[in-house]
Amino acid sequence: MSFATRFAPSPTGYLHRGHAFSALTAFRAAREAGGRFVLRIEDIDATRSRPEYEAAILEDLAWLGLDWEQPVRRQSEHLADYHAAIETLRERGLVYRCFKTRKELDIGRAPHEPAVPYRGAPLPARQEAERLARGEAFAWRLSLDAAERALGGFSNLAFVEEGAGPDGETGLIQARPETAGDIVLARKDVGVAYHLAVVLDDALQGITHVIRGVDLFEAAHIQRLLQALLDLPTPTYRHHGLLVGPDGKRYAKRDKAQTLRELRAAGVTPGALRAEMGV
């Protein structure tokens, strides 16, 4: 299979230097390998995604000099694919309804999972039926216990890292999905969750190399498990370092990092920005 990678932003804000660095890194890797560069819009969070942010993403990437395959895949247009996968997992007894609230699980900001990995179990049928009858909200969680039984353990799960993890991890990496706990695969407010959507999209789009920031290295462990459970191919991973600002903090939307739109308005050229970032 020929080399294929992607840049997959969420249209929940404007792109900043960190996004530009990651997009350019993936784009350059595709060009050097004579492969494909795919742009995917990860807009499954309907509460925060905005059309104006998506339009700005396309404008910013074109300004940087990138081009990509058409059509662009928008996750919001493929929810049926994700729900079908959840139904497959449900039929195999690999997911369960979890009625615990975010407060009960002590969930703060990103990455939206508790500090201590949560492992639970389905409620007794009668109790679950009563809560459903009351209309209580629930999330579909992946059961690590059930997944471990289905696969005969996690010892055969591994992925190849061509970049480096936060502690220098590289080469063949033993996957440790237990570090994530029973992750949410779907809930009412955001529909399908990131981990499930991304592994399905990568498989459907023929992505051979996932090139992204090292802040997502831990996600590879649980994504490797989902690939095994859904019989999907495992791409090669290449995590890269993160750009940091003068204050030593990485650029982030939530910290109001200077956007590419603002840089452009200030007269910064794409060439100057590339030179500054070394890409």
Backbone as CSV, one residue per row, in Angstrom:
resi,resn,N_x,N_y,N_z,CA_x,CA_y,CA_z,C_x,C_y,C_z
1,MET,0.847,-1.195,0.000,0.000,0.000,0.000,0.882,1.244,0.000
2,SER,0.552,2.201,-0.864,1.362,3.411,-0.938,1.174,4.280,0.301
3,PHE,2.163,5.095,0.567,2.190,5.971,1.736,0.994,6.927,1.703
4,ALA,0.307,7.048,2.824,-0.805,7.995,2.940,-0.874,8.503,4.368
5,THR,-0.960,9.802,4.509,-1.092,10.392,5.836,-2.159,11.469,5.796
6,ARG,-2.414,12.085,6.948,-3.526,13.033,7.004,-3.282,14.110,8.062
7,PHE,-4.006,15.195,7.887,-4.114,16.235,8.902,-5.590,16.325,9.224
8,ALA,-5.944,16.235,10.503,-7.352,16.083,10.872,-7.753,17.051,11.977
9,PRO,-7.911,18.336,11.647,-8.280,19.320,12.667,-9.771,19.293,12.994
10,SER,-10.095,19.796,14.166,-11.486,19.979,14.565,-11.850,21.446,14.369
11,PRO,-12.967,21.743,13.720,-13.350,23.143,13.480,-14.008,23.773,14.693
12,THR,-13.252,23.818,15.785,-13.758,24.388,17.038,-13.011,25.665,17.412
13,GLY,-12.250,26.187,16.481,-11.471,27.400,16.697,-10.567,27.604,15.499
14,TYR,-9.813,28.694,15.518,-8.910,28.994,14.413,-7.561,28.296,14.609
15,LEU,-6.909,27.942,13.515,-5.611,27.280,13.577,-4.532,28.232,14.082
16,HIS,-3.535,27.659,14.773,-2.400,28.432,15.267,-1.091,27.795,14.784
17,ARG,0.035,28.288,15.277,1.341,27.788,14.827,1.489,26.281,15.019
18,GLY,0.979,25.779,16.138,1.100,24.349,16.398,0.403,23.521,15.338
19,HIS,-0.788,23.954,14.925,-1.495,23.265,13.850,-0.691,23.330,12.550
20,ALA,-0.164,24.508,12.259,0.593,24.682,11.021,1.800,23.749,10.990
21,PHE,2.494,23.643,12.101,3.663,22.770,12.181,3.281,21.317,11.910
22,SER,2.190,20.856,12.527,1.766,19.476,12.348,1.311,19.221,10.913
23,ALA,0.541,20.147,10.358,0.059,19.982,8.980,1.217,19.962,7.993
24,LEU,2.152,20.887,8.156,3.294,20.952,7.252,4.199,19.723,7.388
25,THR,4.335,19.214,8.610,5.147,18.017,8.839,4.552,16.822,8.102
26,ALA,3.240,16.648,8.210,2.572,15.540,7.525,2.614,15.731,6.014
27,PHE,2.374,16.949,5.565,2.371,17.250,4.132,3.743,16.970,3.520
28,ARG,4.794,17.402,4.199,6.142,17.179,3.687,6.469,15.686,3.639
29,ALA,6.035,14.938,4.652,6.294,13.497,4.674,5.623,12.813,3.489
30,ALA,4.391,13.235,3.176,3.678,12.645,2.039,4.383,12.958,0.729
31,ARG,4.839,14.189,0.585,5.507,14.575,-0.655,6.834,13.844,-0.804
32,GLU,7.588,13.709,0.274,8.885,13.032,0.208,8.717,11.549,-0.124
33,ALA,7.582,10.967,0.297,7.343,9.546,0.029,6.598,9.321,-1.280
34,GLY,6.252,10.423,-1.968,5.471,10.291,-3.193,4.086,9.726,-2.921
35,GLY,3.548,10.042,-1.734,2.269,9.467,-1.324,1.128,10.460,-1.264
36,ARG,0.103,10.105,-0.546,-1.125,10.883,-0.458,-1.154,11.718,0.822
37,PHE,-1.723,12.934,0.703,-1.973,13.784,1.859,-3.465,14.056,1.909
38,VAL,-4.071,13.676,3.016,-5.518,13.760,3.172,-5.850,14.797,4.243
39,LEU,-6.845,15.624,3.966,-7.388,16.546,4.967,-8.725,15.990,5.415
40,ARG,-8.890,15.853,6.717,-10.147,15.361,7.285,-10.646,16.370,8.322
41,ILE,-11.908,16.691,8.257,-12.501,17.613,9.224,-13.199,16.799,10.307
42,GLU,-12.665,16.852,11.517,-13.211,16.062,12.616,-14.215,16.908,13.396
43,ASP,-15.438,16.938,12.855,-16.477,17.826,13.382,-17.600,17.074,14.081
44,ILE,-17.252,15.996,14.784,-18.292,15.235,15.468,-18.815,15.952,16.710
45,ASP,-18.067,16.923,17.217,-18.548,17.693,18.364,-19.454,18.811,17.852
46,ALA,-20.723,18.482,17.690,-21.669,19.435,17.103,-21.893,20.652,17.979
47,THR,-21.616,20.542,19.272,-21.842,21.679,20.173,-20.780,22.756,20.018
48,ARG,-19.601,22.403,19.492,-18.511,23.376,19.411,-18.039,23.652,17.986
49,SER,-18.344,22.761,17.056,-17.902,22.949,15.669,-18.700,24.065,15.005
50,ARG,-18.008,24.849,14.163,-18.650,25.976,13.491,-18.228,26.000,12.020
51,PRO,-19.165,26.300,11.104,-18.821,26.386,9.681,-17.740,27.423,9.397
52,GLU,-17.757,28.525,10.149,-16.756,29.568,9.898,-15.347,29.082,10.255
53,TYR,-15.229,28.205,11.245,-13.925,27.655,11.582,-13.449,26.690,10.505
54,GLU,-14.366,25.904,9.956,-13.986,25.000,8.867,-13.514,25.790,7.653
55,ALA,-14.244,26.837,7.313,-13.845,27.666,6.171,-12.464,28.267,6.410
56,ALA,-12.209,28.681,7.650,-10.915,29.274,7.984,-9.788,28.246,7.889
57,ILE,-10.072,26.994,8.265,-9.070,25.931,8.149,-8.623,25.772,6.699
58,LEU,-9.593,25.703,5.793,-9.265,25.545,4.376,-8.456,26.740,3.873
59,GLU,-8.849,27.923,4.298,-8.153,29.139,3.870,-6.726,29.177,4.407
60,ASP,-6.569,28.838,5.684,-5.244,28.879,6.306,-4.295,27.861,5.677
61,LEU,-4.774,26.648,5.430,-3.912,25.615,4.862,-3.507,25.949,3.433
62,ALA,-4.451,26.520,2.677,-4.110,26.950,1.311,-3.076,28.067,1.355
63,TRP,-3.210,28.972,2.306,-2.239,30.075,2.470,-0.848,29.524,2.775
64,LEU,-0.792,28.425,3.537,0.497,27.809,3.857,1.121,27.106,2.656
65,GLY,0.335,26.900,1.599,0.854,26.243,0.402,0.528,24.765,0.318
66,LEU,-0.407,24.298,1.141,-0.778,22.890,1.121,-1.907,22.645,0.123
67,ASP,-1.917,21.433,-0.432,-3.067,20.977,-1.205,-3.351,19.548,-0.789
68,TRP,-4.584,19.098,-1.014,-5.008,17.821,-0.476,-6.032,17.171,-1.404
69,GLU,-6.276,15.903,-1.137,-7.241,15.151,-1.933,-8.652,15.699,-1.748
70,GLN,-9.435,15.551,-2.789,-10.855,15.894,-2.727,-11.681,14.623,-2.965
71,PRO,-12.859,14.518,-2.373,-13.457,15.475,-1.462,-12.888,15.338,-0.050
72,VAL,-13.041,16.365,0.743,-12.636,16.334,2.148,-13.679,15.530,2.931
73,ARG,-13.213,14.608,3.750,-14.147,13.823,4.568,-14.509,14.618,5.823
74,ARG,-15.796,14.811,6.024,-16.305,15.463,7.229,-16.981,14.394,8.088
75,GLN,-16.520,14.244,9.305,-17.039,13.172,10.142,-18.542,13.285,10.370
76,SER,-19.062,14.506,10.419,-20.488,14.694,10.670,-21.359,14.093,9.575
77,GLU,-20.773,13.837,8.410,-21.525,13.265,7.297,-21.476,11.739,7.285
78,HIS,-20.798,11.150,8.269,-20.607,9.697,8.267,-20.935,9.077,9.624
79,LEU,-21.865,9.679,10.338,-22.203,9.176,11.669,-22.727,7.745,11.618
80,ALA,-23.402,7.390,10.518,-23.937,6.034,10.402,-22.815,4.992,10.451
81,ASP,-21.653,5.323,9.873,-20.519,4.394,9.906,-20.090,4.125,11.345
82,TYR,-20.025,5.182,12.138,-19.564,5.050,13.522,-20.580,4.313,14.384
83,HIS,-21.861,4.626,14.185,-22.895,3.951,14.971,-22.983,2.473,14.608
84,ALA,-22.706,2.143,13.359,-22.691,0.735,12.953,-21.574,-0.009,13.682
85,ALA,-20.434,0.645,13.859,-19.321,0.017,14.569,-19.675,-0.188,16.042
86,ILE,-20.336,0.806,16.639,-20.751,0.650,18.034,-21.739,-0.501,18.169
87,GLU,-22.650,-0.617,17.208,-23.621,-1.707,17.249,-22.913,-3.054,17.144
88,THR,-21.887,-3.135,16.314,-21.108,-4.364,16.202,-20.468,-4.723,17.544
89,LEU,-19.892,-3.727,18.202,-19.271,-3.958,19.507,-20.320,-4.323,20.552
90,ARG,-21.486,-3.687,20.466,-22.559,-3.967,21.426,-23.039,-5.406,21.286
91,GLU,-23.201,-5.848,20.049,-23.671,-7.210,19.817,-22.685,-8.247,20.351
92,ARG,-21.430,-7.870,20.412,-20.398,-8.784,20.919,-20.178,-8.629,22.420
93,GLY,-20.976,-7.785,23.049,-20.859,-7.600,24.497,-19.618,-6.841,24.921
94,LEU,-19.099,-5.977,24.035,-17.848,-5.267,24.316,-18.065,-3.846,24.823
95,VAL,-19.299,-3.369,24.803,-19.596,-2.044,25.332,-20.760,-2.150,26.310
96,TYR,-20.884,-1.153,27.166,-21.982,-1.142,28.130,-22.430,0.295,28.375
97,ARG,-23.663,0.428,28.848,-24.195,1.747,29.179,-23.653,2.188,30.535
98,CYS,-23.090,3.388,30.556,-22.553,3.953,31.795,-23.342,5.214,32.117
99,PHE,-23.945,5.259,33.292,-24.782,6.389,33.680,-24.048,7.384,34.573
100,LYS,-22.786,7.129,34.860,-22.035,8.033,35.732,-21.828,9.380,35.044
101,THR,-21.926,10.451,35.823,-21.740,11.793,35.281,-20.263,12.139,35.243
102,ARG,-19.950,13.189,34.499,-18.566,13.652,34.429,-18.068,14.054,35.816
103,LYS,-18.930,14.658,36.604,-18.542,15.071,37.959,-18.204,13.862,38.820
104,GLU,-19.002,12.802,38.695,-18.748,11.589,39.475,-17.404,10.968,39.130
105,LEU,-17.002,11.123,37.879,-15.740,10.541,37.431,-14.571,11.512,37.537
106,ASP,-14.836,12.720,38.048,-13.796,13.738,38.237,-13.103,14.081,36.926
107,ILE,-13.922,14.350,35.907,-13.375,14.724,34.607,-13.247,16.236,34.527
108,GLY,-12.052,16.690,34.171,-11.824,18.120,34.021,-11.773,18.519,32.570
109,ARG,-10.670,19.110,32.165,-10.524,19.562,30.786,-9.974,18.433,29.925
110,ALA,-9.561,18.796,28.681,-9.050,17.777,27.758,-8.023,16.915,28.486
111,PRO,-7.931,15.610,28.189,-8.617,14.883,27.115,-9.966,14.272,27.503
112,HIS,-10.653,14.848,28.462,-12.032,14.463,28.770,-12.189,13.060,29.320
113,GLU,-11.189,12.582,29.966,-11.285,11.311,30.673,-10.737,11.533,32.085
114,PRO,-11.182,10.730,33.057,-10.742,10.934,34.436,-9.243,10.751,34.610
115,ALA,-8.689,11.424,35.616,-7.258,11.316,35.885,-6.882,9.876,36.218
116,VAL,-7.753,9.190,36.954,-7.551,7.775,37.255,-8.404,6.972,36.284
117,PRO,-7.796,6.119,35.455,-8.574,5.369,34.460,-9.750,4.640,35.096
118,TYR,-10.915,4.839,34.514,-12.136,4.241,35.055,-12.407,2.892,34.406
119,ARG,-12.682,1.911,35.234,-13.119,0.607,34.738,-14.383,0.238,35.474
120,GLY,-15.427,-0.041,34.711,-16.716,-0.337,35.309,-17.324,-1.595,34.727
121,ALA,-18.638,-1.664,34.805,-19.367,-2.834,34.315,-20.809,-2.425,34.088
122,PRO,-21.530,-3.169,33.281,-22.934,-2.840,33.070,-23.735,-3.013,34.358
123,LEU,-24.788,-2.225,34.479,-25.675,-2.362,35.621,-26.500,-3.640,35.490
124,PRO,-27.030,-4.141,36.593,-27.991,-5.249,36.493,-29.140,-4.843,35.571
125,ALA,-29.667,-5.792,34.804,-30.665,-5.482,33.783,-31.851,-4.692,34.322
126,ARG,-32.343,-5.053,35.480,-33.520,-4.361,36.031,-33.195,-2.915,36.363
127,GLN,-32.051,-2.700,37.003,-31.660,-1.338,37.376,-31.418,-0.479,36.129
128,GLU,-30.789,-1.071,35.114,-30.551,-0.342,33.871,-31.873,0.030,33.209
129,ALA,-32.816,-0.898,33.174,-34.116,-0.633,32.560,-34.846,0.502,33.280
130,GLU,-34.743,0.540,34.589,-35.395,1.591,35.358,-34.798,2.956,35.026
131,ARG,-33.497,3.023,34.910,-32.843,4.301,34.618,-33.130,4.750,33.191
132,LEU,-33.211,3.800,32.278,-33.574,4.144,30.907,-35.012,4.645,30.840
133,ALA,-35.897,4.010,31.608,-37.297,4.421,31.625,-37.453,5.837,32.165
134,ARG,-36.551,6.235,33.059,-36.592,7.602,33.599,-35.960,8.613,32.647
135,GLY,-35.417,8.102,31.548,-34.807,8.989,30.568,-33.443,9.504,30.956
136,GLU,-32.741,8.788,31.831,-31.425,9.243,32.272,-30.402,9.113,31.134
137,ALA,-29.513,10.075,31.058,-28.475,10.067,30.027,-27.423,9.000,30.338
138,PHE,-26.866,8.442,29.300,-25.802,7.461,29.489,-24.796,7.576,28.347
139,ALA,-23.627,6.983,28.570,-22.597,6.900,27.533,-22.317,5.430,27.259
140,TRP,-21.974,5.126,26.022,-21.507,3.784,25.702,-20.015,3.732,25.996
141,ARG,-19.623,2.851,26.899,-18.208,2.686,27.243,-17.697,1.340,26.744
142,LEU,-16.457,1.354,26.303,-15.787,0.118,25.911,-15.343,-0.612,27.174
143,SER,-15.700,-1.862,27.295,-15.309,-2.658,28.459,-13.938,-3.287,28.227
144,LEU,-12.960,-2.852,28.990,-11.623,-3.446,28.858,-11.634,-4.904,29.294
145,ASP,-12.446,-5.211,30.302,-12.510,-6.608,30.759,-13.033,-7.510,29.647
146,ALA,-14.109,-7.064,28.986,-14.677,-7.867,27.899,-13.722,-7.933,26.712
147,ALA,-13.049,-6.811,26.420,-12.104,-6.789,25.301,-10.935,-7.733,25.563
148,GLU,-10.472,-7.757,26.794,-9.354,-8.630,27.144,-9.747,-10.099,26.976
149,ARG,-10.971,-10.409,27.364,-11.447,-11.797,27.191,-11.578,-12.138,25.712
150,ALA,-12.103,-11.187,24.926,-12.324,-11.448,23.501,-11.020,-11.689,22.753
151,LEU,-9.960,-11.006,23.173,-8.676,-11.108,22.475,-7.716,-12.096,23.123
152,GLY,-8.130,-12.648,24.256,-7.216,-13.540,24.964,-6.056,-12.792,25.587
153,GLY,-6.303,-11.540,25.987,-5.262,-10.702,26.585,-4.770,-9.651,25.611
154,PHE,-3.943,-8.748,26.114,-3.447,-7.635,25.307,-1.987,-7.810,24.891
155,SER,-1.391,-8.950,25.227,0.055,-9.112,25.003,0.452,-9.069,23.530
156,ASN,-0.487,-9.381,22.634,-0.155,-9.385,21.202,-0.443,-8.050,20.527
157,LEU,-0.874,-7.058,21.287,-1.170,-5.750,20.708,0.085,-4.884,20.713
158,ALA,0.463,-4.407,19.546,1.644,-3.548,19.439,1.470,-2.627,18.236
159,PHE,2.275,-1.578,18.203,2.284,-0.684,17.052,3.700,-0.178,16.844
160,VAL,3.968,0.277,15.632,5.300,0.772,15.296,5.320,2.296,15.425
161,GLU,6.276,2.791,16.164,6.461,4.235,16.360,7.742,4.667,15.647
162,GLU,7.593,5.483,14.612,8.762,5.970,13.875,9.268,7.296,14.413
163,GLY,8.451,7.960,15.216,8.891,9.193,15.846,9.330,8.872,17.256
164,ALA,8.730,9.551,18.228,9.062,9.279,19.623,7.925,9.710,20.525
165,GLY,7.694,8.917,21.557,6.711,9.264,22.567,7.283,10.263,23.553
166,PRO,6.524,10.660,24.554,6.984,11.667,25.518,8.221,11.253,26.310
167,ASP,8.441,9.947,26.439,9.622,9.451,27.155,10.620,8.801,26.200
168,GLY,10.545,9.210,24.928,11.480,8.695,23.940,11.116,7.342,23.370
169,GLU,9.897,6.872,23.623,9.481,5.562,23.117,9.539,5.546,21.587
170,THR,10.158,4.532,21.039,10.243,4.422,19.588,10.405,2.955,19.208
171,GLY,10.187,2.659,17.920,10.280,1.274,17.471,8.977,0.530,17.707
172,LEU,9.076,-0.763,17.991,7.893,-1.573,18.251,7.442,-1.345,19.693
173,ILE,6.228,-0.854,19.837,5.707,-0.471,21.148,4.606,-1.437,21.576
174,GLN,4.740,-1.983,22.762,3.677,-2.809,23.328,2.512,-1.910,23.715
175,ALA,1.336,-2.173,23.166,0.167,-1.348,23.476,-0.303,-1.620,24.902
176,ARG,-0.695,-0.558,25.579,-1.180,-0.661,26.958,-2.549,0.014,27.058
177,PRO,-3.572,-0.576,26.461,-4.889,0.057,26.475,-5.461,0.239,27.865
178,GLU,-4.966,-0.534,28.823,-5.486,-0.417,30.183,-5.195,0.953,30.796
179,THR,-4.227,1.679,30.244,-3.907,2.999,30.789,-5.013,4.007,30.529
180,ALA,-5.900,3.713,29.592,-6.991,4.640,29.276,-8.267,4.313,30.021
181,GLY,-8.371,3.112,30.563,-9.606,2.710,31.217,-10.696,2.409,30.200
182,ASP,-11.920,2.339,30.694,-13.076,2.080,29.821,-13.478,3.390,29.158
183,ILE,-12.987,3.624,27.966,-13.228,4.909,27.306,-14.663,5.022,26.798
184,VAL,-15.123,6.255,26.700,-16.427,6.538,26.116,-16.316,6.440,24.602
185,LEU,-17.240,5.708,23.988,-17.279,5.608,22.527,-18.393,6.464,21.941
186,ALA,-19.377,6.781,22.735,-20.465,7.638,22.260,-21.234,8.173,23.458
187,ARG,-21.731,9.398,23.321,-22.631,9.963,24.322,-23.538,10.950,23.617
188,LYS,-24.587,11.333,24.290,-25.613,12.144,23.652,-25.091,13.497,23.195
189,ASP,-24.275,14.168,24.022,-23.898,15.549,23.708,-22.898,15.657,22.564
190,VAL,-22.009,14.680,22.406,-21.023,14.747,21.321,-21.185,13.606,20.328
191,GLY,-22.249,12.818,20.465,-22.434,11.707,19.543,-21.316,10.695,19.696
192,VAL,-20.636,10.413,18.624,-19.538,9.448,18.644,-18.263,10.122,19.138
193,ALA,-17.484,9.390,19.902,-16.261,9.947,20.464,-15.073,9.810,19.511
194,TYR,-14.046,10.586,19.792,-12.860,10.719,18.946,-12.205,9.387,18.602
195,HIS,-11.921,8.562,19.617,-11.122,7.359,19.374,-11.756,6.442,18.330
196,LEU,-13.055,6.231,18.437,-13.724,5.339,17.492,-13.742,5.931,16.093
197,ALA,-14.116,7.205,15.997,-14.207,7.846,14.678,-12.858,7.839,13.974
198,VAL,-11.798,8.108,14.694,-10.494,8.247,14.043,-9.977,6.915,13.522
199,VAL,-10.182,5.813,14.246,-9.668,4.537,13.743,-10.475,4.081,12.525
200,LEU,-11.772,4.338,12.522,-12.576,3.976,11.358,-12.195,4.817,10.147
201,ASP,-12.025,6.124,10.353,-11.670,7.004,9.241,-10.300,6.657,8.669
202,ASP,-9.339,6.408,9.544,-8.008,6.063,9.052,-8.060,4.803,8.182
203,ALA,-8.859,3.826,8.593,-8.979,2.593,7.806,-9.698,2.856,6.491
204,LEU,-10.805,3.585,6.538,-11.594,3.846,5.341,-10.830,4.684,4.319
205,GLN,-9.944,5.557,4.811,-9.198,6.429,3.909,-7.830,5.867,3.543
206,GLY,-7.538,4.655,3.979,-6.280,4.018,3.604,-5.051,4.692,4.179
207,ILE,-5.177,5.255,5.385,-4.041,5.942,6.007,-3.013,4.915,6.479
208,THR,-1.803,5.046,5.988,-0.730,4.112,6.370,0.153,4.672,7.480
209,HIS,0.208,6.012,7.581,1.061,6.661,8.578,0.281,7.778,9.285
210,VAL,0.183,7.667,10.589,-0.451,8.708,11.391,0.655,9.605,11.946
211,ILE,0.707,10.821,11.427,1.739,11.779,11.831,1.047,12.886,12.621
212,ARG,1.369,13.005,13.880,0.665,13.943,14.753,1.526,14.273,15.964
213,GLY,1.050,15.205,16.787,1.810,15.662,17.937,1.967,14.603,19.006
214,VAL,3.049,14.722,19.763,3.349,13.744,20.804,2.313,13.776,21.922
215,ASP,1.521,14.839,22.005,0.467,14.889,23.016,-0.603,13.833,22.772
216,LEU,-0.628,13.252,21.566,-1.599,12.206,21.255,-0.983,10.806,21.268
217,PHE,0.245,10.699,21.751,0.915,9.391,21.773,0.119,8.364,22.574
218,GLU,-0.379,8.760,23.746,-1.105,7.811,24.583,-2.370,7.303,23.897
219,ALA,-2.932,8.123,22.997,-4.147,7.701,22.295,-3.888,6.473,21.431
220,ALA,-2.648,6.292,20.985,-2.333,5.159,20.118,-2.591,3.823,20.816
221,HIS,-2.459,3.797,22.131,-2.633,2.540,22.867,-4.077,2.047,22.780
222,ILE,-5.029,2.919,23.052,-6.428,2.508,23.006,-6.903,2.369,21.563
223,GLN,-6.345,3.171,20.666,-6.729,3.046,19.261,-6.252,1.710,18.689
224,ARG,-5.120,1.253,19.159,-4.641,-0.071,18.708,-5.615,-1.162,19.152
225,LEU,-6.173,-1.029,20.335,-7.154,-2.003,20.802,-8.407,-1.977,19.928
226,LEU,-8.902,-0.802,19.611,-10.089,-0.695,18.765,-9.840,-1.287,17.384
227,GLN,-8.644,-1.076,16.863,-8.308,-1.670,15.559,-8.397,-3.188,15.624
228,ALA,-7.919,-3.761,16.712,-7.958,-5.222,16.853,-9.398,-5.717,16.981
229,LEU,-10.209,-5.016,17.760,-11.588,-5.445,17.991,-12.445,-5.316,16.741
230,LEU,-12.139,-4.333,15.903,-12.940,-4.086,14.699,-12.284,-4.652,13.437
231,ASP,-11.187,-5.369,13.626,-10.473,-5.998,12.506,-10.055,-4.954,11.470
232,LEU,-9.435,-3.892,11.944,-8.965,-2.809,11.085,-7.440,-2.843,11.012
233,PRO,-6.861,-2.363,9.920,-5.395,-2.316,9.818,-4.806,-1.314,10.817
234,THR,-3.597,-1.571,11.217,-2.903,-0.668,12.134,-1.884,0.151,11.364
235,PRO,-2.044,1.473,11.325,-1.058,2.297,10.631,0.242,2.396,11.428
236,THR,1.271,2.868,10.784,2.507,3.215,11.470,2.319,4.600,12.087
237,TYR,2.822,4.776,13.301,2.678,6.064,13.978,3.997,6.827,13.953
238,ARG,3.887,8.133,13.832,5.068,8.995,13.816,4.711,10.266,14.590
239,HIS,4.941,10.235,15.893,4.595,11.390,16.726,5.771,12.369,16.755
240,HIS,5.434,13.633,16.645,6.476,14.663,16.619,6.357,15.583,17.831
241,GLY,7.437,16.298,18.096,7.430,17.247,19.201,6.460,18.391,18.963
242,LEU,6.156,19.128,20.018,5.199,20.222,19.938,5.917,21.560,19.946
243,LEU,5.402,22.496,19.170,5.924,23.859,19.227,5.518,24.492,20.550
244,VAL,6.392,25.282,21.105,6.064,26.019,22.328,6.311,27.505,22.098
245,GLY,5.578,28.312,22.826,5.710,29.753,22.713,6.842,30.287,23.575
246,PRO,7.024,31.602,23.600,8.072,32.218,24.410,7.954,31.880,25.895
247,ASP,6.710,31.574,26.331,6.504,31.248,27.739,6.783,29.777,28.042
248,GLY,7.190,29.009,27.009,7.503,27.603,27.203,6.298,26.690,27.160
249,LYS,5.110,27.256,26.984,3.899,26.453,26.917,3.551,26.142,25.467
250,ARG,2.995,24.956,25.237,2.625,24.610,23.867,1.444,25.459,23.422
251,TYR,1.389,25.707,22.135,0.285,26.477,21.582,-1.007,25.669,21.706
252,ALA,-2.079,26.329,22.124,-3.355,25.639,22.306,-4.501,26.608,22.084
253,LYS,-5.584,26.101,21.503,-6.765,26.932,21.278,-7.282,27.512,22.586
254,ARG,-7.341,26.660,23.603,-7.954,27.099,24.856,-7.135,28.172,25.568
255,ASP,-5.862,28.309,25.191,-5.027,29.357,25.786,-4.947,30.598,24.906
256,LYS,-5.830,30.645,23.894,-5.912,31.811,23.010,-4.591,32.072,22.277
257,ALA,-3.971,30.993,21.789,-2.725,31.144,21.031,-2.981,32.000,19.790
258,GLN,-1.959,32.778,19.409,-2.087,33.628,18.226,-2.423,32.774,17.010
259,THR,-3.451,33.161,16.276,-3.930,32.343,15.163,-3.189,32.657,13.869
260,LEU,-3.310,31.744,12.911,-2.705,31.977,11.601,-3.365,33.173,10.915
261,ARG,-4.644,33.356,11.148,-5.345,34.518,10.588,-4.734,35.816,11.108
262,GLU,-4.412,35.829,12.387,-3.807,37.020,12.987,-2.395,37.241,12.457
263,LEU,-1.652,36.153,12.281,-0.302,36.277,11.729,-0.354,36.824,10.311
264,ARG,-1.295,36.320,9.527,-1.445,36.779,8.142,-1.808,38.261,8.096
265,ALA,-2.723,38.657,8.974,-3.142,40.056,9.021,-1.997,40.976,9.442
266,ALA,-1.052,40.410,10.212,0.092,41.192,10.670,1.204,41.259,9.631
267,GLY,0.991,40.606,8.482,1.970,40.679,7.405,2.969,39.547,7.363
268,VAL,2.795,38.545,8.222,3.702,37.396,8.189,3.432,36.600,6.918
269,THR,4.494,36.191,6.232,4.338,35.409,5.000,4.451,33.915,5.308
270,PRO,3.877,33.066,4.464,4.022,31.621,4.669,5.480,31.185,4.729
271,GLY,6.320,31.783,3.861,7.722,31.423,3.860,8.396,31.758,5.168
272,ALA,8.076,32.916,5.724,8.670,33.319,7.002,8.221,32.389,8.124
273,LEU,6.951,32.008,8.079,6.440,31.126,9.119,7.068,29.744,9.013
274,ARG,7.220,29.234,7.807,7.879,27.947,7.614,9.311,27.991,8.124
275,ALA,10.020,29.087,7.815,11.404,29.219,8.242,11.493,29.254,9.772
276,GLU,10.548,29.972,10.379,10.530,30.069,11.848,10.354,28.695,12.489
277,MET,9.517,27.840,11.849,9.213,26.525,12.424,10.145,25.441,11.916
278,GLY,10.961,25.753,10.929,11.894,24.755,10.413,11.266,23.691,9.546
279,VAL,10.122,24.024,8.941,9.465,23.085,8.031,9.173,23.734,6.692
